[in-house]
Every structure is written in structure tokens, then in C-alpha cells.
Amino acid sequence: MAEAEEPTLDTEQQDEYEDEGEEEEDDGESDDTWESDLDSEAEIAEIMQLDLAEENANSGKREYLAKCSELKIVPIAMFIAKLDCEHINLRHHGMGVKGALAISAALVVNTQIRSLNLGDNWLRDDGVHALAGVLKDNTSLTSLNLADNKIGLPGVLSLCRYLPEASLAELSLKGNELTDRAAVPLAEALKASSSLTKVDLSYNSFAEEAGKHFGDMLNGHSVLLDVNLKWNALKWKGALAVAEGLKGNQVLNKVDLGWNGLGDKGMKAVGDMLANNQALTHLDVSYNKCNPEGCLSLAEGIKANHNLLYLEAGFNPMGLDMSTGKLSSSPTAAGITELIKALKDSESIEAVGLSNVHQPGQGRGTRFDPKNPDGHYTLDVAQPWDRFIVETLYARMSGEKGESWINTMVNNANGLGSVQVDIPQQGWEIPSTGIFDFDYVTWRRGLEASFKLDLSNPCDLFIGEKLLAKASAAEASDDDGAEELRECKLNDEPFEISATLPAHGLLQVVYFSTLQQDTISFPVELDLSQANSRAILLRLWERAITTPTDFWSACTIDGVDTGYTGWNYPNVPDSGDMVLTYAVRLSIKPYDRGVFFSQPMATTPFNGLTATLNGHPGQASSDYDKINLLKQAAMRNYFTSIQVRALIDTLAYRKGKIEASVLLHPRTTDQANFVHALRSLDKETDRADILEMVGASIKRKTRKAMGTAAGNAKTISGALGAIEQLQAAHHKEGATPAAAPATK
């Protein structure tokens, strides 16, 4: 409570795939000649002589070098080297206005760069004006960092002119000393944007008037997910406006209002907002001069909120009696006590930061995450927050196998100093005073892995038998509870681990272990001349590629080391004796947090998946086989829109691309940018058909929700809004949007 997871195509369908062949002035040289000691005509001439004949025509390298020559500045070697990369960090390169002009020339034609960090380069208004002009044509760039660039109102106006039509998903204007005058065009542009999901406006000079404009912008906004307003001067009036806007926003899930001088009135507005907002999951209100009165308001808001996961409220004098400046003993004034009660009762909050909430600048600075409690603690049980941590850790130790307090010392201020004590596993009554110093260890914390197995598949039946055998052996041993199946169901009905598995059905298993291990492994021996063995091997290969927790730790054929990286999917070796060790990583109570809160597939396994789909030169798999593999990957992973496009690009034919697009849309974490993934298809009609199919699917689910639960109007509105966003983005690219199916 405190800080810090198939149907196959028939032969006729497979044949269908294979048959388808077919304007502030530059005010001095200091900005543009940061690297003037490196400037030399010889260096520029040498770079200009580089052989570009083999370079990607869409990289922008030729345009960049030409512009550098025209402006007589030295090209940035790092930028040239990374023009074919997706992410480029050019922070603190001193490029100035001229550097921005040169980079803009490259961005006009570049189609590779997705994320560009130009922070702390003194680009000023003219530099931003040049970059802003590129946004209307460059549809590849999705993340732009313009922090600490001395941008004024003219630069903001230039940026806002093109922002509504840009493809940006993330924008940072942090640290530019922007004032309320800049807030007006910014709020209008952000409200009009259909792609921006994350905006950083922290460390500026926005005041109360800016808060009103940002509040109006947030009210009803259906795209933004993350807004950072930290270190401004919103004060309580600005906070009130922002909070009112958030009451009408059911999409935004992360807001940072730290260092804004909200005070008790501002915190009351935040508390009222929490009681009416069911979308926000992360909130930062630290360093806001919040006293006990404001803390009570925050506590009331948390009691009425059921979605907040993370709260940072540190460095607020919540537990002080403001008349004496000392820790209050009055129940009505000790706001921190009420806040802790609210946090204890909350069923949603996972992490809280309450550093220095007792006495400004003198507290222990404790940050606590009960999901990851390992570490050293020094806690005064007379202090409400410290006592809460002691209570939480003791309750956890009592209820979790393999967790304990060690090296426990207590100082009761009785003149005897610190004394070592043993804390019993059960029945301990926490004293009213004393400072406890101890280590909390989870070296035997229970780890688990979840399995969903189709027993009609020989491989899944094999894994199921291995799991039941392992659990049966553990049950017969003396090591009580070291290994067990916390859940074992066949077709949603409890299944005895001693029984024999049938040849058909869906087996759901949760394997749990308190042994000192982070993986479980299964030795596998296969005679590859047998069809059944080859079927098991193929499924093990597919699971290793598509399941984040699964891998092969060793593999030999006839005693020779081998691996699937040299194979061409779905063909496996058809002779020899294979011996491999199949392993599954264990974790702490893994669970699927949904498309908007789950991480996309990591880079390394994703690269392995695309490499398998692409195959080896001259040995590409059929679209039929690729779709089958994609179905397994989609069941177990989430993807970004960029990853979705890469997966669609592996398919050769139109039918496969359309099916993959519809398949992957529900697993796309940034669905507002899904339209960019459709550029893999050549025909506008195909793109429109996909949007129609996706929209119809969302609306079917929406109508079902209407018939099964009351009060879902906000969810329905958000789902329909997703359709409109996709079609609006498609229309923006020049296509006629497909008409969404009518709803009753």
C-alpha cells in the first residue's frame, strides 16, 4: 500500500493465403556556436564527401549534411550515425537555432526516427518554429523532448499551430519558464490533438490562470493518459480548476501536481476529485504545504476512490499542530492518522510515498512498497506512519511462507540502549513506544507460474503430466508446502492431482514454490523420427518464442548442442534423439493488468519473434503458419503500435495482413496510434475495412456490457470514443473513414 498474460486455420484457408499473389530572431552566435572550437571548413568538406550511394534514401542524411554545409556548422556525428535508429538522444549538444534548422531538414524525409530528445540545446523560438513545421508532414515521429530550450510564447504558438495534426504521442516542454500566456494556445492544441497521450509541462511558471485553461482542456479529454504539472505555481485556485477538469475525465490515469503550493484548499479540491474520478491510478501531491486539514480531505477522497494504485504525498506537514509546530495528538487535527486509516482500508492502492510527513525536514524519509518489502527498516512505533509499516510487515510475515524479520533491535528509551529481540511468527502485540531496527527478508517468498494447457495438444498434455507429477512428489515429501498446485482445474472444475489427465480439455494450473529457485524445469527426451515427438517439439518452440516466462536452458540432438534459431518455422528436425531442458520463470503472483496498464513485449523476445516470422532468406514461412504463431503471441503478450506494424510487415499477402491487424488491435497498448500500424497495407479500402471490423467488435462488447451491468455509461462512452479516434486519425491521413455500424 505504500511506495516505492486457438483455433487454427483449415487447409482451405491455408490455400487462400498461398493463392493470393498479388519566428523570434537568432540573437547571437553564442547559441549556434557551442562547438565553435570544432568548426572547420575541412571537417565539413570531409563529411560532405561521405559515400551516400548505399544509404537509405529515407534517412535524411544527405539533406542534413547539405543544410549543415549551407549554415556552416559542424554536423553532429551521433545524429548521422543514428539516422536509421528509432530512438535518438541529443540532449545537451549545444546545437542552437542552426542545429535545429539542420535537423529539421533531415526530419522532413526521415521515416525511421520514432523518439527524439533535443533537451537543453537552447533551440529558442526560431529553432522550435523549424521543428514545428516538420510535424505536419512527418508521421513517423511519435515522441519529442524539447525540455530546457529557452522557448517563449512565439515558439509555443508555432508548435501549437501544427500539434493538432501531428502524430506525436509524447511531448515534453519541461523547464522552459512558460507562463500563463503560453497556457492558452497550449491548452487549445492539447484539446484538439487526437494522438498525444503523454505531456510533460513541469518546471515552468504556470500560475492560477494557467490552471483554469488546463482544467478546461482536461475536462472530457479522451486521449491523454499522463500529464505532469510538477513545479509550477498553480496554488489552490489553479488546483481547483484542474481538479474540476479531472472530475469530467475518465481516461487520464497519471497526474503529477507536486511542488505547486496547493495548501489545504487545493488538497480539498484534490480529495473531492478523487471521490468523483474512477480513472486516475497515479497521483503525486508531494511538497504542497498540506496541513492536517488538507490531509483529512485527501483521506476522504481516498475512501471514496477504488482505482488509485499509487500515491505520493510526502513532505507535507500533515501530522503537525500548526499553532505549536509540533506533532498533534488531537484526533481532529492529526490528518496523517486519518490518511493511514484510509490507506489501510483501500483495496486498490499498491504503493505510497509519505516521506517526512511528521516534522518538515526531520522525518525518516520512509518510502514503503508492501509488494517489495525487502530491506532495512528503522521505525518509531509511536509515529502513525512508522507504526502502520510495522503492522503491515508483521501481518505479511505472519501470512506468507518463507518471510521473516531478522537482526531485530529495539530501543525503548529506557537507558539500556538497543536490545536484540526475537519477534514471534504469530500473536505478537506491537508496543506503543519504541524504535525498531530490523531487516525484512523474503528469501523464501512464494513464487508461482500460471499455465493454461490444451490437453488435445501432445505438448500441453506432456507439461500437464509433469506438473501433476511434481506436485504429487512434493505432497508425499516431508517439506510441507515447499511446492504445491494452488489451483488445478479441468474445464473450470477442480481436478485431483492424483488422477490421470484425459486426452482433451482445458487444464488451468498455478504452480507455487517456496524453494530457493526462480525457475522450474522439465527434462524432455524426444525421438524425432516419431510424429508425436515432433509435434511436442514444435509446441515447445512456439511457447519459448511467444511466452515471456518460458525458455530452453539446454538442447542437444545426438549429443550435439543445437537450438531453434537456425530452424525455419514451422519445420523441426525429423531425425535424431533430442534431449532438452524446458524452463519456466517463476514470479510473485503474476496477473494480467489489462491493455492500458501492462508493459508491451520486451525488445529481445520481440526481436526473436519477428526473426522467426521472417525466416531465413529464401525460406519464408507461409502466412497460414505465421498467423497461427501470431495467435499464440497475442494470447500471451501486449504490443505497441510500432511493434504491431513490424508484425504485420512479416506477412506477405493482403488477407493475412488484414487478419493480423484485427487480431492484434485488442492487444495494442497505445490504441490511439493503431492507425499508424495500418500503413503496412497498401489499399485505403483495406484500412477502412479494418477500422470497421475493429469498431464493430468494440460496439458488440459495449452492447453486452449495457445488458449486464448498470452504471457503465462512462465505459461505453470511452469505447465508442476509441472508434472515433481511430477513424478521425484515418480521415486525417486523407482516407474516407469507414462508417461504424449503427448501434441500438
N, C-alpha and C positions, 0 to 999 in steps of 0.2 A: 504493500500500500504506500510506501514512500519511495524515494528516488531510484535516483540512480546517479496441405496435400492435392464390352466393345464389340461393339459389333464390328464385324469385318465385312468387306465388300464381296459380293459373289463373283463368280467367274465372268458373268455377262458385264458387270460393272467394270471389272478389270479390263475387259476388251474395249470398253468405251474409252478408257483413258488412252490405250495404246493406238486406237484407230484415229484419234484426234490429232492430226499432224499439223496441223496447220500453224545661324548667322552672326555670333559675336566675333570680331576681328581677332586674329592672332596678335597678341600684344607683346611679342618679343621673341628673340631667338632662344631664350633660356628653356622654353618648353620643348622646342623641337631639336635642340642640340645637346640633349642629356648625354649622348655618347659622341659628342663632337670630337673628343680626343681620338676616336676611332675613324672619323670621317677621312676618306682619301679617295681621290678620283681613281687611283689604281685599283683599290679594293672593289669599288663599284664596277669598274670595267671588267675585272676578273670574274665577278659573279655573273655579270651580264653575258659572259662568254660560255656559260654552262650549256652543255648539250641538252636541249629540252625535247628533242625529237621523240624520245621514248616515253616522255612523261604523260600522265593522264591529262587529256585536253580540258577536263573539267576541274582541275586542281586550282587554277588561278595563279599559278606560279609565274607564268610569262607576264600576266597583267601586273602582278605585284612588283616584279623586278623593273618593268618598264616605268611604273609610277615612281618607284624609288629613284630611278635614274633621272626622271623629269624633275623631281623635287630635290635632287642632290642630297639624299640621305642614305645612310648605310642600311641595307636590308637586315632584318633580324634573322639570324641563322636558324634559330629554333623554329620560327614560323615557317620558313622554307622547308625545313626537314619534316615538319608535321602536317603539311597541307593535305596529305592523304589520310590523316587520322581523324577520328570522330571528336576527340577532346583535346583542346589546346589551352594551356595556361601561360599567359604572357603578362601576368601581374608584375608590377614594378619593373618595367623595361624602359621607362622614361621616353616613350615614343612621341608624346606630344601630339599636336594637331596634324602635322605632316605624316607621322606614323599612322594615324587613324585614316587619313586620306588614302595611303598606300594599301592598308589592309582592306579598306572598303572596295578598292578596285579588284582585289582578289575574291572577295565575298560575292561580287556580282555574278561570277561564273562558277564558284566553288560549290560542289554538291556533296562534299564529304563531311565537312565540319558540322557537328551537332551541338557542341558545347564550347563556348569561347569566353575565357576570363581575361578581361582587359583592365582589371582593377589597378588603381594607383598609378596611372600613366599621364595624369594631367591632360586629358584629352580636351577639356574645356568644351564650350558650346559648339565651336566650329567642327571639332572632331566628332562630337556626338551627332551633329547635323549630317555629316558624311555617312556615318554608320546607319543612322535612321533611314536615309534614302535607300539603303540596300534592303531593308526589311520587307518592303512591299514586293520584291521580286525573289528574294532568297527564301525558299520554303523548306530548306534543309536545317537551318539553324534553329534549335529549339531552346537553347539556354544561353543567356548573355549576361555577363557580370560587368557592370560599369561603376563599381564602388570606388569611392575616393578619387574622383576625377575632376573636382572643381567645376561641376556642372551647375549652371544657373538657369533662370527661367527660360531664356531663348533655347537652350539645349533641350530642356524638358518639353517645350512646345513642339520642337522638331520631332522628338521621339514620339510624342503623343499623336502627332499627325498621322503616323504610319502604324502605330501599335495595334489599332483595331483590326487591321488587315494582315498583320504579321502572323507567323506560325510559332512564335515564341511560347514555350510552356513555362519558362522560368526567367525572371528578370530581377537583377539586384541594382538598386540605386543607393546603396548604403553609404553613409559618410560623405554626402555632397552638400551639407549645410542648406538643404532645401527648406523653404519657408512656406507659409500658408498660401502665398500667391501661386506656388507650383502645385499645391494640392488640388486646385480647381481643375486644371486640364488633366492631371494625373487620374483623379477620381473618374472623370468622364471617359477617359481612354480605357481604364481598367474595367469599367462597367460595360463598355462596348466590345471588349475582347472576348472571343469565343474559344481561345486556346490557352491563355495564361492560367496556370494552376498554382504558381508559387511566386510571391513578390516580397522582396526584402527592402523596406523603407526605413530601416533602423539607423541610428546615429545621425539624424538630421535635426532640423529645427522646427518641425511641425508643432503648432500650438493648438489652442482650443478650437479655432475656426477650422483648421485642417481636420480635426476630429469629426466635425459636423459633415464635411464633404465625404470623408472616408466611411462614416456611418451610413450615409445615403447610398454610397456605392455598394456596401456590403449587403444592404437590405435586399433580399431576393436574388442575390448573385448565385448563379447555378454552376459556376466552373471553378472558381478559386478554392483551393484546398488549404493553403498555407500563407499567412500574412504575418510579417514581422514588423512591428512598430516600436521596437525597443529603443530606449534612449532618445526620446523626443520630449516635448513639453505639453502633452495633451491635457494635463491636470484633470480635475474632476468633471468639468463641463465637456471636454473632449472625450473622456472615458464614457460619460453618459450617452453621447451621440453614437459612439462606436458600439456600446452595449445594446442600444436600441436597434441598431442595424443588424447585430448578430441575432437578435430575437427573431428576425424575419429571414434568417439564413439557415437553411437546413442541409448545406453541403460542406461548408468550411469546417475543417477538423483541427486546425492548429493556429493559435494566435499567441503572439508574444507582446505583452504590454509592460514589460519590466522597465524600471527607471523612467517613469512618466509622471511622478508626483501625484498619483491618484488620490491619496488620502482616504479618509473614511467614507466620504461621499462617493468618490469614484469606486471604491470597493463595494459599496452598497449597490451601485449600478451593475457591477460585475456579478454580484450574488443574484440579483433579480434576473439577469440574463441567463445564468446557469439554470435557473428554475424553469426557463421557457425555451431553452435551446437543447435539442437532443442529437446534435451532430458533432459538437465540439469534443475532441478527445484529448488535446494537449493545450494547456493554458499556463502561461508564465506571467505572474503578477509580482515578482520579486522587486525589492528596493522601491517601494511605493509609499512609504510613510504611513503604513496601515497600522492603526492602533487597535485596542480591544474591540471598540465599537464596529470598526470595519471588518475585523476578523469574525465577529458574530454574524454579520451579513453574509460573509463568504461561507461560513458554516451552514447557514440556512439554505444557500444556493446549492451546496454540495448534497445536502439531504434530499433535495428535490430532483437532483440530476442522476441519470442512470447510464450515462455514456462516457463520462470523463475518465480517461485512463491515466493521465499524467498531470500533476500539479506542481508547479514551482512557485513557492510563496515565501522564500527565505528573505532574511534581512529586513523584516518588518517587525517593529516593536509591539507584537500582538499581546504579549503577556504582561505589559507594563501598566502600572497605575500612573497616568500622565501627570497627576498632581504631585507625586513624590518621585517619579522616575525610577521606582523600584518594582520588583515583581509583585503583582497584585494577588491578594488572597481572596478578593471578593468574587463570588460566583458570577455576578453580572458583569464584571469587568475583565475577568480572565478569559479573553477571547480565544487564546491558544487552547485552553481546556475544551471549549465547545467545538473548536475545529477538529481536535483529535477525536472527540466522540463521533463527529460526523464521518471522519475518515475510517474509523473502526467499523462503523455501520455500513459503509459503502460496499456494494458488491461489485463495483466496476473498477475502482481506482487501483492501479497496479504500482505506481511509483510516485513518491512525494519528496520534494526538497523543502525542508524547513530549517535551514541553517540560520543561526543567530536570531532566533525569534524571542528569546528571553530578555537579553540585555544587548542593546546595539553595540556591535564591535567586540563583545566579550564572551559570546557563546562558544559552544564547542564546534560549531560548524558542521553538525552531523547531517549527512545525507544517507538515506536508507532505502534500499530496494529489497523487500522481503522475498522476491523471486530469486535474488542472487545475494544471499546474506553473508557469504564467506568473508571473513576479515577480522580486524582487531577493533574492539569497542572500549571506550571509557565513558560510562553513563552514570549520571546522578539521578537516582530513582525519585528524588524529591521534585525534580523538574518534570512537568507533564509530558513533554515530547520524549525525553530520555526514558521515562517510565513506560511510555507506550511502546518504545522499541524493545525494552526488556520483556514486556508482556508478550509481544509478538514473537520474539525469538524463542522464548520459553515454550509458548504454545506450539510453535513449529517443531522444536526439538522433541517435545512430548509426542507429537503425532507422526513424525517422519522417521522411518528406519534409517539407521546409519548416520544421524546427525547429532552433534554434541557441542557443549561448551568445554573448553579446555583452558588450562593456565588461568583459572578464575581467582582474582584477588578482590577483596572488598575493604574499603576504608570507611569506618563508621564514625570518624572524627572523635574517637574516644581516647585518643592519646597513644593507642597501641600501633598506629600506622596501618599499613596494608597487611591483611592476613589472607593466606590461601584457604579457599573453601571448596568443597565438593557440592555441586548442585544436583539434587536427585532428579531422576528422569520423570517422576510423577509426584504430585502432591506438594510441591514447594509453594510456600506463601511468600510473596515478594514483600520485603520490609518497606517501611515508609520512608526510611532515610538510608543513605549510604552511597558510595561511589564504587561501581563495579567495573573492573578492568578484566577483559577476557578475550579469547579468540573463539570465533564460531566457525566450526569446520563441517563440511559436508562430503568428506572423502568417501563415505558410503551412501551418498544420496541416491535415491532410487532413480534409475534411468529406464526409459522404455522405448519401444518401437511398435508402430501400428502396421498391421497387414490386412489387406483385402484381397482374398485369393479366390479365383475362379477354378473350382476343382475339376472342371472339364478339361482344363489345360494341364498336360502332364507335369510341367514345371511347377505350377502353383500347387498341385496335389503333392508333389515332392517336398516343397517348402513347408506345407501344412503338416505333413507327416513328421518332418524333422522338428518342428516347433512343439508338436504334441509329445514327441519322444523326449525332448529336452525337459519339458515341464514335468513329465511323469518321473523322469530320473531325479529331478530336484525334489519332487514331492516325497520320494522314497528315501531321500538322504536325511542326515541329521541337521543340516544347515537350514534352519527354519526360515522360510521366506526369502532366501537369497535369490532364488529365481522362481518365477511363477507366471501364470497367464491371468492377468487381472480381468480380462474379458475374452471369452471364447464363445462365439455364436455361429450357428449354421442357419442360414436363411432367417436371420433375426431371432432365432430361438436358441436358448442356452444349450451348449454341447459339452458332453463329458469328455475330458482329455484322455480317458482310458478307452474310449470307444474307437471303432475303426471308421476312418473317413470314407464317405461314399464317393463315387466317381463323378458326381455332379453336385452343384450347389455353390453358394457364396459363403465362404468362411471368413469371419472377422475375428482377428486376434490382436490383443495388446500384450506384448511380452514385457515383463518388468524384472529388473535385476538390481540388487544392492551389492553385487560383487565389484571388485576394483577393476572394472573394464568399461570401455566406451564403445565396444562393438560386440556383436555376436557373429559367429561364423559357422558355415556348414561345409564340410568336406564333400566334394562331388566327384564321382568316378563315372565316366561315360564311355561306352563302346560306340564310336561314331559311325560304325557300319550299320547300326540299328537306327531305324527311322524315329523311334520314340526318344532315343538319346539325343538325336539331332534337334528334335522339337524342344526338348528341355534346354539344350544349349542355346538355341535361338531366343527363347524366352528370357534366359538369364542374361543374355547380351542386351536384349531390349530393356530389361529392368535396370541394368547397370547404366545405360545411356539416359534413361528417362526418369529415374527415381533418384532424388538428391541424396538419399541416405545409403544407397546400395553401390557396391563396387566389388571388383575381383582383386583379391590380395595376392594371388599366385595362380599360375596356369601353365601346364605343360602338356604336350602331345608326344607320346612315346619317349618321355623323358627330356624333351627339348622345350625350353622356355618359349612361350608364344603369347599372343594377345589378339584382341579383336580389331585393333587399329589397322591392321593390314588386310582385313577381310572386306568384301564388298557386300553390303547389306542387300537382301536377307540371306545370302549364301554362307553356309558354315562348312567347315571341313567334313568330308564324308568318309574318312578312314582314320584309323589310329585309336589309341587308348588315351583319353584325356583325363587329367587329374587337375581340379581347380579348387580353390578356397573361395567361397562366396561369402561376403561380409556385409553386415548391415550396421550402420552407426546408430548408437543409442543417444537419446536426448531427454531433457526434463519435460515431461508431459507435453509433447508437441501437439499443436492444434492449428487448424486452418482458420485464419482471421479474416478471410474474405478478400475479394479482389482489390479493394481500396486500401487495405492495411497490410497486405502481405508483400514480401520482397519478391521482385522478379527473379527468374532463374539466374544463377551466378554465371559470370563470364566464362570460366573454364569449362564447366559441364555444358553450357550452351554452345561453345565452340566445338565440343565433341559431338553434340547432336547435329549441328549443321554439317560438320565434316562427314558424318555417317550418311546424312541425307544426300549430300553432293556426290559421294562415292569417289572412286578413283577415275582418272582420265580414261575415257572410252568404255567405262564400266558402270555407267549411271543406273541406279535402280529405277523401276517403273513408278509412275505416280501412284498406282494402286498400293504398292508396298510402302511408299513414303507416307501416304495418308494414314495407313494403319499405324505406323510409328508415331506420327503426329498425334493421333488419338490418345495413345498411351502417355505421351509427353504432356498433353493438355489436361489429362486427369490428375497429374501429379505436380504441375508447376504453373506459375504465372509468368507473363511476359510483358515487356514494354512494347510500345507500338513499333519501335525500331527493330526489336527482335522479331516481332510478328512479320514485318516486311521481309526480313532476311529468310525466315522460314518459308514464306510464300514464294520467294525468289528461287528456292531449290526445286520447285515444281515446274515441269516442262509445259504442260498443257492448260488451256483455259479452264476446263471443267475442274481439274484438281485445284487450281488457284482459287476458284470460287468456293469450293467446298472447304478448303483450308481457312479461308477468310471468315466464313460463318462459324467454323469450329473454334477458331482462336479468339474471336471477339469477346466472349464472356470471360476469358482468362487474361484480358489485356488490362494492365494496371492503370494506364493513362488513356482511358477510352475517348476522352475529348480529342486526342491526337490520332485516333484509329484511322481517320480518313487518309492520313499520310501513308499508312501501310498499304492502302489500295492502289498506290501508284505503280505497284508491281503488275497491275492489269492494264492492258493497252486500251481497252474499249471503255468509253464513258458509260455505255449502257450496262456493262458488267458491273461497274462500280455502283451505279444506281440500283441494280438488282440486289446487290449485296446489302446496301443500306436498307432496302425494303424488307429483305428477309430478316435482318437483324432487328429492325423496328417491329416487325410482326411478332418476333419471338418475345421481345420485351413487353409488348402490349398483351400477349397471351398470359404471361406471368402476372402482369398487373391486374388483369380481369380476375384471375384466380385469387389474387390477394384480396380483391374487393369482396369476393364472396366468402372468404374465410376469416377475415379479421376486420373489426371496426377500427376507425381512427387511423387508417393508413393513407389518408389523403396526401400527406407530405411525401411519403414514399412513392406513391403513384405519380405525383407531380414531378418528382426527381427523375423517375424512369422515363416519362414522356419527354422531359427536358433533354435527356440524353439523346433521344431520337432527333429532336430538333437541332441539337448541337451538331450531330453528325451530318445532317442534311444541310445545315447552314454552311458548315465548313466545305462540304462538297460543292454547294452552289457558289461559294466564294472562288473556287478554282475554275469556274466557268461552265460547270455542268448544270443541267436542269435537274433539280432534286426529284427523287422518286417520291410519289405521293404515298404517305403512310396509310396503311389500312385503316378504315374507319372503325371507331370504337363505339360501343353501345353507350 
